[in-house]
Amino acid sequence: MNQRATTQADLAQLDDSPNEERARWPAIIRGWRGKCPRCGSGPLLKSYLKVNHDCTVCRQEFHHHRADDGPAYLTILIVGHLMAPLLHLVFVTWRPEPLTLFTIFTVGCVGLSLYLLPRLKGAMIGFQWAREMGGFGRSSCSAAAKGAPWPNATRPRSATQQP
């Protein structure tokens, strides 16, 4: 019961005031760790790359994130910039057999990519939450209640309505 009371008190502190800017780096680090960018406790991902609908602790919605291809591009950028110079260094220094070099660096590239991809996705969602992008704005709850597919959206006019 004491744990529950502490959690409720912590959640009361998480309520966003409209004038405060959300902390960017803590949200990115929480996302990197696979945790909710708002509270840091609930899981962000429910499988390897599948994002939870909402946080089980603070009820922050995640369904409107827009990570799309960003984590994949960042993964390719990081893996490429790490492995290309390393490949050159290993080849020039030790001159291993091509098949050995190919095998080692293929395993390294795949392993590093599999490690980075979900972490970069979480970090990108944390960044979007901190910057109030892609539906994470403070007015997104009222837009969702009105039935709008995205914040600040208006319903399309029917043919009978005049401008």
N, C-alpha and C positions, 0 to 999 in steps of 0.2 A: 504494500500500500504506500510506503514511503517512496519507492521508486516511481510509482504512478503520479504521486503529488509533485515530485521533482520534475518529471516529464511535463506535466501540465504547466508548471511555473516556467520551465524553459520555453515551452511553446508560446506562452504569453509574451515573452521577450522577442520572439521571432516575428511578430506582427510588424509588417512594413508600414512606416509612416510615409506619406506621399512626398515629403521633402527630403528624405535621406537617400543618399546614393548607396547602392549595395556594394559591399566590399568585393572587388574583382578577384584578387589572388586567393583568398580563402575559398571562394566558390570554385575556382579552377582546380585547386588542390583537392578539394572534396570530390569533385567530379573525376579527377585522375584516379582517386582511390576507389571509385565506384559507389560513392555515397551521394546522398541528396545534397545539392549545392546550398540549400536553404538551412537545413538542420544538421547535416553531417552524420546522421545516424541511420536513416533508412536506405535500403539498397536502390541504386539508380538503374541497374541492369538486372533483368531476370534470367537471362541466358547470356551467351557469349556477346551478342550485339543487340539483343532485343531490349528495348527500353520499357520499364514499368509504366503503367498508366499514370500512377501517382505514388507519392511517398507513403509508406505504411505508418510513419511516425507523425509527420507534420501535415500530411494531405496536400502537399504541393503537387500540382498536376504537371506531368511531363509529356503528355500525348501530343502537344503542339510544338515540340522541339523541331528545329530545322538543321540537324547536323548534316544530312544528305551525304555528299561525297567528300566533304571536308576532311574527316579523319583519315580516309584512304589516301587523299593527296598528301596530307602531312606525314603519314606513315611512309609513303614512297619517297618523299623529300628527305626525311631523316635517315631512313635505311640507305638510300642511295648516297647521301653525303658521308655516312659513316663507312660503308662497305667499299666504295670505289677507291678512296685513298688507301684503305687497308689492303685491298686486293693488289694494288700497285706496289705497296711496300713489301708485302709477302713475296710477290713474284720477283721483284728486283733483288731482294735480300737472299732468299733461299732457293729460287728457281725450282719449285716442286713440279712433279708431273702434272700435266694439264687436267687429267681426270681426277687426281687428288685435290687439286686446287678448286675445280668445279664442284666436287662433292662437298668439301668443307664450306665453301662460300654459299652454296645453295642451302645447306642446312642452316647456316648462320642467318642468311637473309629471311628465310621462311620463319625461323624461330623468333627473330627480332620483330618481324612484321606481326606475327601472332601475339606477341607480348604487347606491342605498342597500340594496336588497333582499338581494343576496347578502352584503354586508358585515354587515348586521344579523343575518342568519342565522348567519354565522360567529361573530360576537360573542356571540350567544345560546348557541351550542354551547360556546364557550369559557367562558362563565359557568356553564353546567351542569357542565362538566368540573371547574372550580375549586371549585364548591360540592358536588360529588359527587352531582348530581341525575340522575334518569332513567337509571340503570344505569351511571353513571360512578364509582360507589363502589369502594372498594378490594377489597370482597368479591365484586364482580360476576364475576370470573374463576372463582371456585369455584362460584358459582351456575350459571353457564353450563356448567361441566363436569358438574354434576349433572343437567343437562337442564331446569333451571327457566327459564321464559320471562322472569323478571325477578329482580333480587336479592332475597334473603330470602323467596323464594316457596316454597310447599310444594306438593307434588303433591296433586291432589284424591283423596279417598278413594274406593275402589270400593264398590259396594253390599254386598260381603261383609265389609268391614272394619268392626270395631266401634270406637267412639270410646274 
